[in-house]
Amino acid sequence: QVQLVESGGGLVQPGGSLRLSCVASASIFVFNDMGWYRQAPGKQRELVASIIGGARTNYADSVKGRFTISRDNAKNTVYLQMNNLKSDDTAVYYCNQVPLHHPYWGQGTQVTVSS
C-alpha cells in the first residue's frame, strides 16, 4: 500500500519556524532518496530539499541556510525544519522520492507565512 502522510504545517509569522513531518510507506521510503517539494498558488511544484544516500543534502537556493532536511529510517519518516520563514515560503508542502519512481502524492501540508 502506498502511503505519504505529511503534517506540521500551519500559519506562522515571518521569521518564525515550523517542523514538517512525513511518514511514508516502506515501498516508497526504503532504499530511496527522499525530498520535500512545494507548490505555491499558480506555480509549478518544485523540489526544495533532498536527502541523498541518507546523509548528503541538497537545497534550492531560495531555502538554503534556512531549511534542514533529515530522515529517520526506523520510522520511515522524513522531516523538514524550516527557520526564518518568509512570505514566499507560503505553499503546500509534499514529501516524496527523489527522483520519482511512481505517480503517487500525499495530501500535503499547508504552510502560510503571514503577519
C-alpha positions in Angstrom: 0.0 0.0 0.0 1.3 3.4 -1.0 1.2 6.0 1.8 2.6 9.5 2.1 1.2 11.5 5.1 2.6 15.0 5.6 1.9 17.0 8.8 3.2 20.0 10.7 2.1 22.9 8.6 0.3 25.9 9.8 0.1 29.7 10.0 3.3 31.4 11.1 4.6 35.0 11.1 7.6 36.0 9.0 10.8 35.0 10.8 9.1 32.1 12.5 9.8 28.3 12.4 7.9 25.1 11.6 8.9 21.5 11.5 7.2 19.3 8.9 7.0 15.5 9.1 6.2 12.9 6.5 5.5 9.3 7.1 5.9 7.1 4.0 5.2 3.5 3.3 8.2 1.3 3.1 7.8 0.7 -0.6 8.4 4.4 -1.1 10.9 5.2 1.7 13.3 2.3 2.0 16.4 2.4 -0.2 15.2 5.6 -1.9 16.4 9.2 -1.7 13.7 11.5 -0.4 12.8 15.1 -0.7 10.4 17.9 0.1 8.5 19.6 -2.6 6.2 22.6 -2.5 3.6 24.2 -4.7 2.6 27.8 -4.3 -0.7 29.1 -5.8 -0.4 29.5 -9.6 3.1 27.9 -9.7 4.5 24.5 -10.6 5.6 22.1 -7.9 9.3 22.5 -7.1 11.8 20.4 -5.2 13.2 22.4 -2.2 15.2 19.9 -0.3 16.5 16.4 -0.7 18.5 13.9 1.3 20.6 11.5 -0.8 22.1 8.3 0.4 20.8 9.0 3.9 23.2 11.8 4.6 24.0 14.2 1.8 21.6 17.0 1.5 20.7 19.4 -1.3 18.7 22.6 -1.1 17.1 25.0 -3.5 18.9 28.4 -3.4 15.7 30.0 -2.1 15.8 28.0 1.1 19.5 27.3 1.6 20.6 28.2 5.1 17.1 28.3 6.4 15.7 24.8 5.8 17.1 21.5 7.0 16.0 18.1 5.8 16.6 14.9 7.8 15.2 11.3 7.9 14.6 8.6 10.5 14.9 5.3 8.8 13.5 3.4 11.7 10.3 5.4 11.4 10.1 5.7 7.6 9.9 9.4 8.3 11.4 12.5 6.7 11.5 15.9 8.3 11.9 19.5 7.2 12.9 22.1 9.8 12.1 25.5 8.4 13.5 28.6 10.1 13.3 32.3 9.3 10.3 31.7 7.2 9.3 34.3 4.6 6.1 35.1 2.8 7.5 33.4 -0.4 7.6 30.1 1.5 3.8 30.0 1.6 2.8 26.8 -0.3 1.5 23.3 0.1 4.5 21.1 1.1 4.8 17.5 0.0 7.4 14.7 0.5 8.2 12.1 -2.0 11.0 10.2 -3.6 13.8 11.9 -5.5 13.6 11.2 -8.4 10.1 9.9 -8.6 9.5 6.2 -9.4 5.7 6.3 -9.1 2.8 8.7 -9.7 1.5 9.0 -6.1 1.4 12.0 -3.9 0.1 12.6 -0.4 -2.4 15.4 0.6 0.4 17.8 1.5 0.5 20.2 4.4 -0.3 23.9 4.1 2.3 26.4 5.2 1.2 30.0 5.3 3.6 32.7 6.3 1.8 36.0 7.1 1.7 38.7 9.6 
